[in-house]
Amino acid sequence: MNEPCALRDSVLACDGHILVLGGPGSGKTTVALRKAVRRIKLGMEPGQSVLFLSFSRAAVARILDAATLEATKQERDQLAIQTFHSFFWDILKAHAYLLGAPRKLSILLPQDEKAISGGIDDEDEGWGAWQVERERLFREDGRIAFDLFAPNATQLLMTSSHLLSAIARRHPLIIVDEAQDTGQFAWLCIQMLAARTQVLCLADLEQQIFDFLPGVGPERVIAIRQTLQPHEVDLGTQNHRSPDSEILTFGNDILTGKVRGAGYKGVSALAYRPEKPPPNWNQLLRRALFDLYKAVKAQTGAFPETVAILVSNNRSALKVSNALNALGANVGKPVRHKLLFDEAESLLSARVAAFLLEPKNLAHIENDVATSMEMIASARRATGQARTEVAKLQAQALKIRGGKALNINIANALRNLITELALSDFTGDPAEDWLTVKHALRTTQQAELVRVASQLDFLVAFRRGHRISAGLASEWLRDGAYTNARVALDQALAQEQILDGVEAPTGLQVMNIHKAKGKQFDGVIIVREARRTSTGVDSSFIWRGDEPPYPKSRRVLRVGITRARVHTLILDPLWPPCPLLKGHRF
């Protein structure tokens, strides 16, 4: 990025709105940060900062890391790097009362939303009624769901020109990362602010993989051009993310359907038989990881620090995680990793574990049994399934609260478990004590409690960051006990999920390709599966409903391929053939 570049210089010199286009690793973030530094050096009033907005915490972490190379400590202090959600949350916390909401807001965490709603989605009967209830929870109770942040913050800015002007004055330059993915309300906010401050949009239409969301589509960049009339710069396919490999070249060839008939530096494949007999996924994944680590070491002289295994959907992510944990038929050594997927049941199960960490008065053990059963019911309800089991648990808990000591397996198991943990000596080490609770749940051999323990396996709570552990440790340091463990857990999860939970990905992570967007890893393994359908077997790389030449499937796969800095390995079944990979050599 040190070479003279008239395009980048024009961005730095421009006083109006700007649109910078470019592929992965083309230097969009770097030029945006240099623009921010230039604006800061021109002089800022007290309280002012350049605002850098992105969609994911991973992207924010990446931008923060890049900022250390482009800006001094003093300059970084005047650079506000936030997710859209944290930006909207800041607005709502201070001003939502103008919409008639209580002055004190709390976040309705996704797992609690699923528990309350029964896990329904927009295709289920009762979805409309749930939307009304969510609005009531916000207006009357001050509990607001994440996807209501944007529309309500937008409404605030539309109704209060004073607030709009104040935000614009505070941020004389606003940089919008992944601008092609801004939804209806995020774009409306940017549009209103653009009338009062300078806006720089970064975009790559070929990474637009969230076009299934409302308001997201190719028309966004068109709207940016029409509304902002920006100075436009196209950095094309310049590659600064993986300059010593051909990863981006391969990704672009997948996107365009080009087949060059030769291998690509930094790209490889490992073939496997999909069935008859089915593969031992633990052994297969460990072999893939071995090949990837060897390839990265050969290219860089060092083993990778960050690796991702990318799959097509959450179900496959869970299957891969189970395999790495050597669960079920997957024999072999467990492989330490972090699983990123729809964690509603796991997070609510974590609340059960937190409750069991809290000090207990055994004189009130029946109430504690009822509370435990209610929390387990909430976790099961969040899945949108097991309605009979949920209703049964809730009814049993109600009977216990009514003074009836039920002689049933789960109640007896909970009485013994709560007594055992209440009389045990926790160490004050949150990670160790968490494992103690998980082990105790599993040794009850009661189905619902073993399920809670399994969900804690999926959560891998103390590998998600330090906030949960730190919150529990604070409780212990203050009281010598985990007095408010559930509160500490919820606060940590809120911070990690939305607010300022900005941690760069480390170690091995498993996720679907959509969750990988905005992230970077030293090495990536992309798992292709043989997917059985009603009409036969097809490739998991082909999205349902996508027709030749498969434009959506190609965009998604390109995103997965280009998450790697050094090496991408495709774990590829021998059959069925994949039309996206046809003719390519590895």
N, C-alpha and C positions, 0 to 999 in steps of 0.2 A: 504493500500500500504506500510505499515511499516514492514510487515512480510518478513523474509529472502526469497529471491527468486533468485535461481541460474540463471534462464533465464534472469531476469532483470539485474542482475550483469554482465552477459555476454555481454549485450548490452552496458553497461557503459564502459566495458573494451575494447571493440572492436575498432580497429583503421581503419578497412576497411569499405566497404559498408555493410549496414544492412537492412534486411527486417523483420518487426515486423507485424505478423498477429494476429487478435483477433476480437471478436465480439463487439457489442455496450457495452460501459462501462467496457471493460476488462482492461483498464489502459494503452492503447497505447499512449494517449496524455501525461499522467503523466511520463511514462518512457522516452518518447522523450524529454520532458522538462528537466528531470534530466540529460539526456545525454547532452543537450545543456548547462546546468549549469556546468557540469563537463568539457566540452570543453572550456568554458569561463574561468574557474578557472585555466586551464593549461596555460593560458596567451594568450592575443590577441594583435595584433599590432594596432596602431592608425588607426581608420576608419574601422576596421574589426568588423563583427557581425555574429552571427549564424542566418541563414535565415530559417524561418518556413513558408512554403507555403501551403495554403489551397484554396478551391474553392469558398467558400461562406463567406460573411461578418459575417453571424451568427456564422460560425465555428471559424473565426478569433476572434470574441468577446468571444467565449467560451474558446479558447486557452489563450487569454489575461487574462481572469478571473482566469484560472488555474495557469497561470504563477505567479500571486501574492502570491500563496501558495508555490510555488516551488523555487522561485528566489528572491534575494534581489533587492532593487531598482537599485543598481549599476549594478547588473547582467542583469536585465531587460533592462537597457539602451543599452546593447550589444546584445539584442535579437530583430531581425527584423521580425515581424509577419505580413505577407501580403497575400492578395489574389493573385492568378496567374495573374489576370487582372491588378492589381495595379503594380505588378512586371514588367510585359511586358510594361505597360504604362511608367514606369520610364525609361526603356531602349529606347523606341521609342521617348519620349520627348527630350532626349539628343542626339540621334544618327540617327533618321530617315532620316536626310538629306543625309546620306550615301547611301540611297536607291533612292535618287532623289526627295524626298518629300521636301516641304518648311520647313525652320528651325522652324517655329512656327506652332505647331499642335493644333488642337482642336478636341474634341470628337463629333462624330456624334451620338447623343443620340438616343436610340431605337425608341422613339416616333417620332423624326424627320425623321429617316430612313423610318418608316412606312408611314409618311405623304408624303415624297418625292416619295416613290415607289408605293404608293397606297395600301399598306398592302399586297403585293404579297408574296407568299412563293415559295419553291422549286418545287411545283407541278403545278404552274401557268405558262401559256405562258408569255414569256418575262422575265423569271427568269434569263436566260443567259445574256440578255442585261443589266439587273440590276446589275449583278455581274461586268460587264465591267464598268458601271457607278460608282459603289462604288470604284473600283480601281482608276478611274480617279479622283474622289473626294479626294482620299488620295494623289495621286501623284501630282496633280495640285493645289488643293485647300487646302490641309493639313487637311482635315476633315476625320477622320478614325472611322469606325464602330467597335464596341466592338469585334465581332468575327474575325476581321482582326488583332487584337493585336497579337495573338499567331503566325500566319504564318509569319507576317512581322518581329516580334522580333526574330523568329527562323532564318529567312533569314539573319538578321543582324549578329547573332552569327556565322552562317555558313560562312559568307564572311569576318568576321573580327576576326582573332585569337587574336589580341590585346585586343579587347573588351571582348572576351570570357575569356581570362586569367585574365583580370582586375576584372571581376565579381567573378571568382573562388577565386582569392586572397582576395577579400573583404569578402567572405563567406567561411571560412575553413570547415564549416559543413552546409549542406542544408538538411532540414527535409521536406519531402513531405507527407502531410496529404491526406487521401483518394486516395492513389496512384493507386488503381484499376480503378479509373475513369479518369485518365490522358488521354487526347486525343492525337491524332497523333503529333501535334506540341509541346504541353507541354511536352510530353514524350521525343521528340527529343531534346528539350532544356536541360532537366535533363540528358539525355544520354551524350550530349556533355560536360556538366559541370562535370559529374561524372569522366571523364578522368583526371580532374585537381583538384578535391576536394572530400571530403567525403560526401556521400549521405546516408540518413536514410529514408526508405520508410515505411509508415504505411498503412495497407490494410486490408480490410474485403471483401472477395469475395461475401458474402451473402448480402452485402449492395450495390452491383453493380446494380443500377436501371437505369443508363443512358446508357445502352448498345445499345440504338437506335441511339446514336450520333456517328459520324464518328470516327473510330479509337479506340472506347471504347468497351471492351469485355474481356472475360476470358483470352485472349492471353496477356493482359498487365502484369499480374503477372508472366506469363511464360517468357515474355521478360525481366522483371526485374531480374529474376533468371538467365537467360542465359547471359544477357549483363553485369550485375553488379557482378554476382557470389557472392551474399551477404552472410554474416552470417545470418542465418534465425532463428527466434524465433516465436513460436506460443503460444500466451497467451490463446487460446481457448475461452471458454465461461465464464471466470471469470467475475463477474458483480460488478462493483464499482459505477455504475450510480444509480441503484435502488436496493441496497443490501437487503433492508427490504421488498421487494415485489417479486412476481413471474412474473413480466412483461416480463423479458427476457426469462424465461422458456416458457411462453405462445407464445411469438414471435418465438422462436425456434421450438416449436411444430407445429405452423402454417406452418413454412418453410418446415419442414420434413414430414408433414402430420400425425404426431403422435396425437392420441386422447387418453387422459388419463381418460376421463369420470368423472372428478371432477373439482371443481372450482379452480381459481388461485387467490392468494392474490394480491390485487392491480389491478384486472381486473374485470369489471362488464359490464352489458348490460342493455339497456332500450328499450323495444319493443314498436312499434307503428304500427298503421294501415296505409298503404301507400296511400289508396284511398277509396272512397265511405263511408263517405265523405273524401276528402283529409285533411291531418292534417293542423292545423294552426301552421306553422313552428316557428313563434315567441314564442308561448306558449310551443311548444315541446322542442325547444332549451333552453328556460329558465328553464324548468323542468330538462333537462339533465345537465345544468350547476349547478342547485341546488343539484342534486344527486352527481355530481363530487366534488363540494366544500365540501359537507358533508363527502364524503369518504376521501378526503385529510385531512380534519380536524380530522377525527377519527383516521387516521393513523399517523399524525404528530403533532397534537395538535394546528395547525395553518392553516388558509386558504391559498390556493395557490396564489403566486404572478404572475405566468405566466401560461396561459392556451391557448391551441390551439384547434380549431375545424378544423379537416382535412377532405377533400373531395377528390373525384376522379379526378375532372377536374375544369377548370376555370369557366365554366357555373354554376356548382353546388356551387362554392365559391361565385359567384355573387348572386345566389338564397339565400344562407344562409345569406349573408350580407344584402340583401334586407329585409329578414325576421327579422333579429336582429334590423334593422332600423324601423321595423313596417310599411313597405311600402306595398302598394297594399292591398290585402286581409288579410295581417298579422297584426291583431289587437293585442294590448298589449303595454307594455312599451318598448321604444327603449333601446337597450343594447349597451353601448359604446364598440367599438372594432376597430381593424385595419384590413383592407382587403389587402391581398397580391395577386395580379393577374396581367394579362397583362394590364398594366395601360396606354397604349399609348394614347387613346382618353382622359382619365382623366388628364394625365400630360399636354397634349396640351390644354385642356380646362383650366387648371390652368394658362397657359400662357395668355389666354383671361382675366382671373380674375386679373392677375398681370398688364396687360395693362390698365385695368379699374382703378387700384389703382394709376397709374402714373398721375402726374398733366397734365391738358389739357388747351390748348388755344382754346376757343370756336370759335374763328375766323376760325379755321382750322377743324371744326367739321366734315365736309364731308370726309376729308382724314381719320379721326379717325373712322368714320363709315365704310369706305372701308377696313381699316386695321382690324377692328374687324371681318368683314365678311370673309376676307381672312384667318384669324386665325381659325375661326369656320369651314371653308371649310377644312383646313388642319387637324383639329381634326377628322372630319367626314371621310376624305380621308384615314386616318390611319387605319380605320376599314376594308378597302378593300371592302366596300359596299357603298350604297347610292351614286352611281356615278352620277346619274341624279341631285340629290340635290347639290352635290359638284360642278358640272359644272355650275349649275344655280347660285350658290352663287358667284363663281369666275367671271362669266360673269357680274353679277350685280355690283360687286365691281369694275370691270374694267370700266363700264359705269360711275359710280360715280367719279372715278379718272379722267375720261375724261370730267368732268364738268357737268354731268347730275344729278340733284337732284331727285332721284327716290322716288315716292310716293307709296311705298310698305310697307307691315306690318313690316318686319324685319328692314328695314332702319329707319322707323319712330320710332319703339321701341328703336333702338340703339341711335337715336338722343336724345330722351327723357331720356334714361338711362345715357348716357354720360353727358348730361347737369345736371341731378340730382346729379350725383356723383361728378362732377367738382365743384358744388356749395355747396356740403356738407362739413362738417368739420370732417375729419378723426381724430381718437384719438391718433394715433401713436402706438397703441397696434396692432401688425400685426394680431393676431388671431381674435380680435374683428372687425377690419376693413375688414378682409377677409370675415367674416360672413356677414358684411354689404353689400359687393359686391354680395355675393351669394344670399342674400335675395332680393336685388334689381333686379337681373337677374330673379328670380322666379316670382316676382310680375309683371313683364312685361306681363306675360301670353302668350308671343310669343313662339311658339313651339321650335325653335332652341335655344333660350336663356334659356328656361326652361330646355332643354336637357343639356346645359352647366352647369347649377346649379346642376342637378342630377349627372353629372360626378364628380363635386366637392364633392358631398356626398360620392361617391365611393372612391375618393382619400383620404378623411379624412386627408387633407394635414398636419395639425399641430399635428397629432398623428404619423406621420412617422419619427419623430425626430425633433431636434431643429434647423437644419440648415436653413430651409426655413424661419422660424420665425426670426432667428438671422440675416440672410441676409437682410430681409426687415427692421428689426429694425435698422441695420447699416445705411441703406439709410435714414431712418427718422432722426436718430441722426445727420447725416451729413448735411442734407438739410432741415429738417422740412417737408419733403415730400418723397413719394416713387418714387424718380426721375428715377431710373433705375431698377424698380421692376422686369422686365422680365429678365434682366441680372442676378440679384441677385437670382431669381428663378432657372434659368438654371445652374448657378454655384453650387447652393445647391444640385440640383438633380444629377449633375455629380459627386459631392463628395459622396453623399449618395448611388448612384447606384454602383459606381465602386471604387473610389479612396480610401478614408480613412473613409468611412461611416461605422464605426464599433460600433454598439450599440446593447447591449444584448436585446433580445425580452422581453417586459414587457406587463402586462395586458392581454387582450384577443385578439387573432389573428385568422384570418380565412385564410386558404390557401389550395392548393392541396398538396397531400402527397409528390410529388417530390420537392416542394418548402420547405418542412419541413426538408429535408435531411440536416444533420449537425447541426440542432437546438435541443435544449432541453427545456422541459417545466415541470412544477410541475405536471400538469394534461393535459390529451389529450382526446378529444371526436372525435371519428372517425365515420363519417356518412356513413352508407350504404343505398343505394337507390334502389328502384325497377326501373329498366331501360327497357323501352319498345324498342323493336327492330322489324325488319320486320318479324321475325319468332316467336315473343312472348315477354315474360318478363324475364329478367335475372338480376343477381346481379351486382351492380356497382363495386364490388370488383374484378370481373373477367375482365381482359383486353381483348379487342377485338383481336381475332386471337390467343389467348393463349389457348392451348389444354390441357386436363388432362395429368398429375397431376397438371397443371397450375403453372409451375415454376416461370414465371415472376410475375404473380399475387401474389404468395406467398411471393416473395422477397419484392415487393412493400408494401404489407400489413404489413410485419414484420418491415419495416422501420417506418411505421406510428405508430405501437404499441409501439416500443421501443424509441419513442421520449419522453415518459413520465418518470419522475423520481419517482413519487409516485403512480399515478393511471391512468389507461386507461379505458375509457368507450366507448362501441360500441353502437351507436344509430342504432337499428336493426329493419327493417321492418318484420312484421309477415310472409310475402311472397314477392317474391319467396325465396325458401331456397338457401343458399349459400354453395357450395361444400367445400369452405375453412373452414367454421365454423361448418360443419356437425359433430355432435357428441360431440361438446364442450359444457361444462356447465359453467354458470356464476353465 
